[in-house]
């Protein structure tokens, strides 16, 4: 289950702004204990599936970083995953409410 959640969180992080992997990893690790490679593996898969694009940002001040940007296909995937998550959440809550 955590694997699918990481994909959802990454897409949600990128919905409003481009980010680099370490930045995304910091957000995820605030609440979910994952190792850094988990984020990189998911980012690679999301790029391969055309849900994200990766580009390098050159800077004189900072280290050159690889940034990720959500695509229109990625937005569709995000909406689909959010719908799945909401249905799952409602179903589990109904089940929990009916126990005892």
URPE-V780186 format. One record per backbone hydrogen bond with DSSP energy under -1.0 kcal/mol. NH is the residue of the N-H (numbers start at 0). CO is the residue of the C=O. E is the energy in kcal/mol with one decimal. If there is no record, write none. Layout:
BEGIN
nh=(NH,NH)
co=(CO,CO)
e=(E,E)
END
This chain:
BEGIN
nh=(4,5,6,7,8,9,10,11,12,13,14,18,23,24,25,26,27,28,30,31,37,39,40,41,42,43,44,45,46,47,48,49,50,51,52,54,56,64,66,67,68,70,74,75,76,77,78,79,80,81,82,83,84,85,86,87,88,89,90,91,92,93,94,95,96,97)
co=(0,1,2,3,4,5,6,7,8,9,11,67,19,20,21,22,23,24,27,27,34,35,36,37,38,39,40,41,42,43,44,46,45,45,68,66,64,56,54,18,52,50,70,71,72,73,74,75,76,77,78,79,80,81,82,83,84,85,86,87,88,89,90,91,92,93)
e=(-1.7,-2.3,-1.4,-1.9,-2.8,-2.6,-2.3,-2.4,-2.7,-1.7,-1.0,-1.5,-1.8,-2.8,-2.1,-1.5,-2.3,-2.7,-1.6,-2.8,-1.2,-1.7,-2.7,-2.1,-2.8,-2.4,-2.1,-2.5,-2.3,-2.5,-2.0,-1.7,-2.6,-1.3,-2.5,-2.4,-2.6,-1.1,-3.7,-3.0,-2.4,-2.3,-2.1,-1.8,-2.2,-2.7,-2.4,-2.2,-2.8,-2.7,-2.0,-2.4,-2.8,-2.6,-2.3,-2.6,-3.0,-2.4,-2.4,-2.6,-2.4,-2.4,-2.2,-2.8,-2.4,-1.4)
END
